[in-house]
């Protein structure tokens, strides 16, 4: 018996790695270093995968990097492909460079890039990086300016006149959220005849929760700011902590963040992450994968929203929301975004003082 067990052990060691790990997963997600329950981008994307896969009987799995780099992300993608992935979903603009390479490395695998488009990341060129999306990849971005607009509009219609925007890194998506927030507040002020709005506006330069971000938010609240749109991933945790201490209010971002701070979060400027994933996976399995395209999900395609069911407004109601949302769907409102102006101070405002806090 001892010799038999020894022989079995030797044979097992000689077999290729993974021979006993026969289980495969055809839908894979590689997280953007965070977790699938981060109450933000990773979770929203993962929920779409789970909903689609379980409804349609597909196997699925996720891979979580331990570091943030193109090389590490490509390693995770390789693991997913080796485990049988037919389609790989990646959330966040940091996957733009990895997918730029992966689409060539794995031509038989389809890639869904959420919140970005594949490019080589070379910003040293005068023309910017090379953007290229092959037939086995699709880039999906969102009309964040519309989501921000809805948040700013609702806040002012609900009676707030001293507002703050605290963004994370000044990447295009964050900038669009901020510009939309300013324009939504201004739009509502004009409707209501308000002549005196205040807006504090700042980018922290990162997406981490930091003492500095919490301290800045606390100082804003102490100076009279009533609600801050926290638009920077974990930066929102810092703002919520400051709001709880000051008995003030917060607007969340990307997904419904009401559960994170029920006392302070009045609403969230959300992207349709799960619906986008479900729609694109459906198209993939129906043989209509939108490969090679750069899609923009807006109000007309349920790409942006406020979660009215969990929002804690005082007077702003569903009818108010439906009316302004319909105008966005009908393209009756034109908004400035990152490609139109270089700074928030270039947004034409009549009722608002915008303090761009450095």
N, C-alpha and C positions, 0 to 999 in steps of 0.2 A: 504493500500500500504506500509506504514511504517513497519507494522508487517511482511509483505511478504518479504521485503528487508532484515529485520533483520534475518528472518528464513533462507533465502538464504545465508547470510553471515555466520551464525552459521554452516550450512551444509558444506560450502566451507572450513571453518577452520577445520572441523572434517575429511575432506577427506585426504587420504594419499598425501604427497608431490609429485608433478609431475603429478597428475592425469590429469591435463589440458594440460600438456606439453607432448602430445602424440607423437610428431615428433621424429623419431629415425634416427640415422646415422650409417650405417653399416661399413663405413671405417672411422677410427679415427686416428688422429696424436696427440701425446703429444710432445710439443716442449721442447727443452733443455733450458728452462728458457727464451730463447730469443724469438723474434717475427718471424712471418712468412714472414716478409719483411726485414730480417736482412742482405740481400745481401750475405748470407753465407749458412751454413749448413741447418738451418731450412727452409729457403726459397727454396733451391734446392730440398729438400725432399717434401715440400708442393706442389711445382709446378708439381712434378710427380704424386702426389695424385690427384690434380685437373684435370690434363690432362686425366688421366685414367678414373676417375669417371664421368667426363662430357661426354667423348666419349662413355662410356658404360652405362650411365644412373644410376649410383650408388649414393646414398646419402653419404655425407662426412662432417666432422667437425674436428676442432682442439681444443685442451685443452692446455692452457698455465700456467705452474706452477708459483707461486709467490716466490718460494724459491728453492734451489738446495739441495735435499736430497733424499735418497731412499724412505723414508716415504711419502714425498710430491709427488714424481713421482708415487708411487703406488696409492695414493689418486686420482690422475688424471686418471690413468688407470681404477680405479674402476668407476669413473664418466663416462668414455667412455663406459665401458661395460654395466653399468646400462642404458645408453642411446641407447643401441642396437648394439654396435660395434661387428662385426664379425671378423674383422681384425684390429689390432692396429699397427701403424708404429711409431717407435721411432728413432730419429736421434742423434747419438753421443755415445761415449764410456761410458759416465756417466749413460747410461741406462743398462749397463751390469748386475749390481746387481739387479735392479728392475725387469728386464725380467727374471733373474734367478729364482726369486720368483713368478712372475706373471704367468709364464708358468705352474706352479703347481696349482696356485690359480684358474685359469680360463682355464681348459683343453679343453673347447669347443670354445675358442677364439684363433685365430692364431696371432702370433706376428712376425713382420719384424723388426729386429734390424739392423739399418744402422751404419756401422763403429764400429762394436764390436761383441763379442760373449758372451753369458750369462755365468757369473761366480759368485762365492760367495764373491768375493772381499777380501778374507783373504790372504794378502800378507805376513803374519807373518810365514807361513809354509815354510819349506825349499823347498818344491816342488811347491810353489806358490799356487794360488787359485784353487778351484775346478771348472773346466769348464764342463758344461753340457747343451746340447741343446736338448730339447724334440721334439717330432714329430709335436707339434703345434707351433714351433718357428724356425726361421732361422736367422743366423748371417751373415751379409755381410760386408766384409772389402775390401779395395782397395790396389792396388799396387802403393802406394804413391811414392815409389822409382822411378817408371817409370815416373810418372807425374813430379816429381822434376827433373829427368834426362832430360826430354823434355825441361823444362824451362831453365836449365843451359846450355844445348846444344844450344838452340836458342839464348840465350843472347850472348854467345861468338861468334857464327856464325854471329851475327848481329853487332859485333864490340866492345862489352863491354869486358874489361879485368880487371876491378876492381869491384869485386862483393861483396855483403853482403848477409848473411842469418840471419834473425832475427826470430827465432821460439818462440812460446809461451811456454807452459808447455812441458817439455821433455817427452811426452808420445810416445809410439811406432809410431803412425801415423806421428807425427811431426818429429821425428827422421828420419823416412824413407824418408820424403820429403827432409830433409836437406842432407842426405847422397846421395840421387839421384841427387840433385842439384850440389853437388861437382863433382860427377862422370860424369854428363852430360857436365859440363864446361870443365873438363879434356879431355873428349872424343873429343869435338869440337876443343880444342886447339891442340891436336895431329893431327887431320885432317888438320888443317890450318898451322901447323908448328910454332905455337906460343910458346915461351919459358918462358914467364913471365906473369903469372896470379896472382892476389891477391884476397884472399877470407877472409873476416871477418865473424866470425861465433859465434852466441850467442843465448841462450834460456833466455827469460825474466822471466820464472817461472809461468806465468799466461796467461789468454786470454783476459785481459782487456786493453783498451786504457789508457795509463798512461803518465804523464809528463816525467817520467824517460825513457820510451821507445822512446818517441819523441825526447828527448834530446840526447839519444844515437844515434839514426838514424841521427840526425842533425850533430853530431860530426863526424860520419862516412862520410857523404856527404862532410863536410868541409875538411876532410882529403883526399878526392879524390875518394871515392867510387862512382861509377856511377849508379849502380842499386842495390836495395835491394829486395830480395825475402822475403816478409812479410808473415810469415806462423804461424799465431796465433790468428785467429778470429779478435776481435776488436783491437789487436795489429797493424793490418794493417792500422787502422785509424790514429794511431800515426805516422807510417812510412809515410803514404801519406801526412799528414800535414807537416812533415819535408821535404819531397820531393818537395812539392809545394813551400815552402819557399826557397829551394835551387835550384829550377829549375832542379831537378834530376828525376830519374826514379824508378818505383816500379814494382814488379811482384806480382800479387794477388794469391789467393789460394782458393781451394774447388769449387768455382763457378766463372763465368766470372764477375770480379769486375771492368771492364772498366768503367761502368757508375758511379762508386763512385769517380773516379778522372780521368777524361778524359785527363787531361793535363799530368799526371804522369804514369799511368798504361800502360805498353807496352804489357803485356799479363797476363794470369793467368794459374796456374797449377791446372786444374780442375779434379774433380771426377765426374763420371757419376751418380750423385745422382738421378736425375729424371728418366733416363733410367732404373736404377736398380729397383726403386720403381715400375715403369710401368711393367717391365718384371716380377717381383715377384707377383704383383697383378694379372697380366694376368694368371700366372701359378696357382694361388690360385683359381680363378674363372673357370679355365679349369679343375680343379680337379687334378692338378699336383704340388701342393704346396711342395717346397723342404724342408719340415720339418726335423729337426734333423741335417741339414747340416751347414757347415761353408764355405761359398762361398768367393772366392777371385776374384774380378773384376779387370781385367788388360786391357792392350791395345787390346788384342785379343777379349775381350768381351765389348769393348767400355767403359771400366771402368775408363780410364784416357784420358786426351786430353789437347791440347792448343786450345783456341777459335780463330782460325785464322781469322775468318770474322771480328772480332773486335780488333785484335792485331795491335799494331802500331810499327811494325818493320821497320828498314831502308832498309835492304837488304835481310833479311831472308824471303823466300817466300813459297808459298804453295808446290811447288815441293820439296824444301829442307825438309819441314815438312813431306810430304808424304814418302819421302825416309827413314828418320830416324824412323818414326812411323812403317813402314813396317818391319824394322829390329827388333823392339820390338815385333811386332806381331809374327814374325817368330822365336822368342827366339834366335836371333843371338847375342844379347847383354846380358851378365850376370851381374847383379848388386848386390853389397853388401848391406845388410839392417841391421835392428836393431838386428836381431838374429844371425848375422854373426860376428859383431865386436862391441866392447864396446864404441868406441869413434870415432869421425870424423877424428881424427889425425891418426887412423890406416888405413885410405883409402890410398892406394898407389898412389901417384901423382908424376909426373916428371916435370910438367910445372907450378905448382901452389904453392904459399905460403899460407898456411891455418892458420889464426890467430884465435884460439879459445878464444874469449874474455869472460872472466869470469864476 
